[in-house]
Amino acid sequence: MQEPVLTIGHDGLSRFMPMHLLLDASGCVISAGPTLMRVLEGQAVIGARFQDLFEVRSPGGAVTVDEVLDRAGQRFRIVPRHRERVGLRGLGQRLPVDIALGGGASEGGPSEGGAVLLNLSFGIDLIAAVREFCLTDADFAATELAMELLYLAEANAAVTRELRGLNLRLEGARVAAAEEALTDPLTGLRNRRAADLVLERLCAAQAPFGLLHMDLDFFKSVNDTLGHAAGDFVLETVGRILREQVRAEDCAARVGGDEFVIILSGRTDPETLQAIATRIIARVSEPMAFEGQPCRVSASIGIVRSLDLAAPDAVQILAAADRALYAAKHAGRGMAVLLASHGA
């Protein structure tokens, strides 16, 4: 029994396969689907040779459509020569000589000696193709899931962006909480825990540093005569002074009511440490006006160097700084004393 002859018009073929390519026996284009025509926009498609329009990526070594089908059977990968960013995947089939493109004779007529029908898709390049060619659901066959896959990809991207944003917010909150845990809320300086961590790190690394232990003189008098609000104002002002006098890599911390520790990484020269302490004392000794009333305090500073301890640790450094601070107060207050200690 003779098989029936199948005739399909160009419009019908384009509706079922908007990415089709129909070639004659010589490999020239007879018909191309509307979506494929958008991809090949700017090219003379009808009548053009397959190898002039496309570069074959798989199977390797193939150039013409006959070589593609001979080597790959039906499956292949190609890219438009003028749009190499978007790849195409496809299936190919040789057609019997008695199958013609009905209703489309004006675009090439029946094939003499056989034709080749290729049905293409974007594969993994679907998202890039939709964006580059501004494709919509109408550009795909009704049975194709291209747009559904695109919607899923967009939804996945939206969820990924939201999760990334959430992670950034959580990380920001974590960093803020960690920062808050190491910050004195009144002065904005580091707190005792932060100073201890810096000391432990420097001692563990055996890195040289200088340490200033500062105590405010006459601070109790300000609290008693002008009130705690004035005392807080003095502490805030001292905090600002210390931030101005130290580098970003140094650590200025409030470790008690009116006690401060300044850790100067890499600074061990006695004259440099003395000069820094002298500047701080001079600034702190300047009158601070609070609600029209002068607040007068001074500062005593004990100075120690990590180099003056044979095996420095945080406890030894702070103990030596306490002794140096006591010596500064005993010497008359408003002074800085460097204590050279050689304890083990």
C-alpha positions in Angstrom: 0.0 0.0 0.0 1.4 3.3 -1.0 2.0 5.8 1.8 -0.1 9.0 1.6 1.5 12.2 0.4 1.8 14.8 3.1 1.4 18.4 2.1 1.7 21.2 4.6 1.6 24.9 4.0 4.3 27.3 5.1 1.9 28.9 7.6 1.0 25.5 9.1 4.7 24.5 9.4 5.5 27.8 11.0 2.7 27.4 13.5 3.8 24.0 14.6 7.5 24.7 14.3 8.3 28.4 14.6 12.0 27.6 14.7 12.1 25.3 11.7 14.5 25.4 8.8 13.6 23.7 5.5 16.4 23.1 3.0 16.5 21.8 -0.5 18.7 19.1 -1.8 21.6 21.5 -2.2 21.3 22.8 1.4 19.7 26.1 0.5 16.9 27.5 2.6 13.4 27.1 1.3 11.5 28.1 4.4 12.3 29.3 7.9 10.0 29.8 10.9 9.2 33.3 12.2 11.1 33.0 15.4 14.2 31.7 13.6 13.8 34.6 11.2 14.0 37.0 14.2 17.2 35.3 15.3 18.6 35.7 11.8 17.3 39.3 11.4 19.5 41.3 9.0 20.5 38.2 7.0 19.3 37.2 3.6 17.8 33.8 4.7 15.7 32.4 1.9 18.0 30.9 -0.7 21.1 31.2 1.5 23.2 28.1 2.1 23.0 26.5 5.5 26.8 26.7 6.1 26.7 30.5 5.3 24.1 31.1 8.0 25.4 28.7 10.7 28.5 27.4 12.3 28.3 23.8 13.4 29.6 23.1 16.9 28.5 19.5 17.1 29.2 17.1 15.5 32.8 18.2 15.1 34.2 18.7 11.6 30.7 19.0 10.0 30.1 22.0 7.8 27.1 21.3 5.5 23.8 20.0 6.6 24.4 16.7 4.9 27.6 16.3 6.9 25.7 17.1 10.1 23.1 14.4 9.4 25.6 11.9 8.2 27.7 12.3 11.4 25.2 13.1 14.1 22.2 11.2 12.9 19.5 13.6 14.0 20.9 15.7 16.9 23.3 18.6 16.5 24.3 22.0 17.9 24.8 25.1 15.8 25.3 28.9 16.3 24.2 31.7 13.9 27.4 33.2 12.4 26.4 36.8 13.2 25.0 36.0 16.7 27.4 33.6 18.3 26.3 34.4 21.8 23.1 32.3 21.3 23.4 28.6 20.6 20.8 26.4 19.0 20.1 22.7 19.4 18.1 20.7 16.9 16.8 17.6 15.2 17.1 17.0 11.5 15.3 14.7 9.1 15.7 14.0 5.4 12.4 14.1 3.6 11.3 11.8 0.7 11.1 13.5 -2.7 7.3 13.3 -2.7 6.9 15.5 0.4 6.7 19.1 -0.7 6.0 22.4 1.0 2.5 23.0 -0.1 1.1 26.5 -0.4 4.7 27.9 -0.2 5.9 27.5 -3.8 6.7 31.2 -3.9 9.4 30.5 -1.3 11.2 27.8 -3.2 8.7 25.3 -4.5 8.9 21.5 -4.2 12.3 19.9 -3.6 14.0 18.1 -6.4 15.9 15.1 -5.1 14.9 15.4 -1.5 14.8 18.0 1.2 16.0 18.4 4.8 13.8 19.6 7.7 15.5 21.0 10.8 13.6 21.8 14.0 15.6 24.1 16.3 15.4 25.3 19.9 17.5 27.5 22.2 18.2 24.8 24.8 20.2 26.2 27.7 20.5 29.6 25.9 16.7 30.1 26.2 16.9 33.0 28.8 19.6 34.8 26.9 17.7 34.5 23.6 14.4 35.7 25.1 16.2 38.8 26.4 18.3 39.5 23.3 15.4 39.0 20.8 12.6 40.2 23.1 10.7 37.0 22.5 7.2 36.3 24.0 5.0 33.3 24.4 3.7 33.9 20.8 7.1 33.1 19.4 7.0 29.5 20.6 4.9 26.5 19.7 1.8 26.1 21.9 3.1 22.7 23.0 6.6 24.0 24.0 7.4 24.8 27.6 9.8 27.5 26.9 8.0 30.3 28.6 7.1 28.1 31.6 10.8 27.3 32.0 11.6 31.0 31.6 9.0 31.9 34.4 10.6 29.2 36.6 14.1 30.6 35.9 12.9 34.2 36.7 11.2 33.0 39.9 14.4 31.2 40.9 16.4 34.3 40.2 14.0 36.4 42.3 14.2 33.9 45.2 18.0 33.9 44.9 18.1 37.7 45.0 15.8 37.7 48.0 17.9 35.1 49.8 21.1 37.0 48.9 19.5 40.2 50.3 18.4 38.4 53.4 21.9 37.0 53.9 23.4 40.4 53.6 20.9 41.8 56.1 21.6 39.0 58.5 25.4 39.5 58.1 25.0 43.2 58.6 23.0 42.6 61.8 25.6 40.1 63.0 28.4 42.6 62.3 26.4 45.4 64.0 25.8 43.2 67.1 29.4 42.2 67.3 30.5 45.9 67.0 28.0 46.9 69.6 29.3 44.2 72.0 32.8 45.7 71.8 31.8 49.4 72.0 31.3 51.6 75.0 27.8 53.2 74.4 28.6 56.5 76.0 31.9 57.5 74.5 31.8 55.4 71.3 35.3 54.0 72.2 36.1 50.3 72.5 35.1 48.7 75.8 37.2 46.6 78.2 36.4 43.3 76.4 37.6 44.8 73.1 40.8 46.1 74.8 41.4 42.6 76.3 41.0 41.0 72.9 43.5 43.4 71.2 46.0 42.8 74.0 45.7 39.1 73.8 46.1 39.2 70.0 49.2 41.4 70.1 50.8 39.4 72.9 50.1 36.1 71.1 51.7 37.4 68.0 54.6 38.9 70.0 54.0 42.2 68.2 55.5 45.3 69.8 53.2 48.0 71.1 52.9 50.7 73.7 50.0 51.1 76.2 48.7 54.2 77.9 46.6 53.8 81.0 44.7 57.1 81.7 42.6 58.1 84.6 40.7 61.4 84.9 41.7 63.6 87.8 38.9 65.6 89.7 36.2 63.8 87.7 34.3 63.0 90.9 34.2 66.7 91.7 32.4 67.4 88.4 29.9 64.7 89.1 29.3 66.0 92.7 29.0 69.7 91.8 27.4 69.7 88.3 25.6 66.3 88.2 26.0 63.1 86.3 24.9 64.7 83.1 27.9 66.9 83.2 30.1 63.9 84.0 28.7 62.1 81.0 29.5 65.2 78.9 33.1 65.1 80.1 33.4 61.4 79.2 32.0 61.9 75.8 34.4 64.8 75.2 37.4 62.8 76.4 36.2 60.0 74.0 36.3 62.4 71.1 39.7 63.7 72.1 41.1 60.1 72.2 39.7 59.3 68.8 41.4 62.4 67.3 44.7 61.5 68.8 45.1 57.8 67.8 45.3 56.1 64.4 42.7 53.8 62.9 44.8 50.7 63.7 45.2 51.8 67.4 42.7 50.9 70.1 41.3 53.6 72.5 39.0 52.0 75.1 37.0 53.1 78.1 37.7 50.3 80.7 36.0 51.8 83.8 34.1 54.8 85.0 36.8 57.4 84.2 39.6 55.0 83.2 40.8 54.6 79.6 43.4 52.4 77.9 45.1 53.4 74.6 46.9 50.6 72.8 49.3 51.9 70.2 50.3 49.1 67.8 53.9 49.2 66.6 54.8 52.3 68.7 57.4 51.6 71.3 59.7 54.7 71.0 59.7 56.3 74.5 59.7 59.9 73.1 56.9 59.1 70.7 54.8 57.6 73.5 55.5 60.5 75.8 54.6 63.0 73.2 51.2 61.3 72.5 50.5 61.2 76.2 51.5 64.9 76.6 49.1 65.9 73.8 46.2 64.0 75.3 46.8 65.5 78.8 46.9 69.0 77.3 43.6 68.5 75.4 41.8 66.9 78.4 43.0 69.8 80.7 41.2 72.4 78.5 38.0 73.6 80.2 34.8 71.9 78.9 31.7 74.1 79.0 28.5 72.3 79.9 25.3 74.3 80.0 27.4 77.5 80.6 29.4 75.9 83.4 33.1 75.0 83.0 34.0 71.4 83.7 37.6 71.1 84.7 39.5 67.8 84.8 43.0 66.7 84.1 44.5 63.3 83.2 47.2 61.2 84.6 48.8 58.6 82.3 50.9 55.6 82.9 52.9 54.3 80.0 54.3 50.8 79.4 56.0 49.1 76.5 55.7 45.4 75.5 59.4 45.4 74.9 60.1 46.0 78.6 58.6 42.6 79.5 60.5 39.4 78.8 57.3 37.4 78.0 54.4 39.9 78.0 50.8 38.9 78.4 47.7 40.9 78.9 47.7 40.5 82.7 51.3 41.6 83.1 51.0 44.5 80.7 47.9 45.9 82.6 49.5 45.4 86.0 52.6 47.3 84.8 50.3 50.0 83.4 48.6 50.3 86.8 51.9 50.8 88.5 52.9 53.5 86.0 49.5 55.3 86.4 50.0 55.2 90.2 53.4 56.7 89.8 52.0 59.5 87.6 49.3 60.4 90.2 51.9 60.2 93.0 54.1 62.6 91.0 51.4 65.3 91.1 48.6 64.3 88.6 48.2 65.8 85.1 51.4 64.0 84.2 52.6 61.0 82.2 55.1 58.5 83.5 56.7 55.7 81.5 57.5 52.7 83.7 60.2 50.3 82.5 59.4 46.9 83.9 61.5 43.8 83.2 59.3 41.2 84.9 59.1 37.7 83.4 
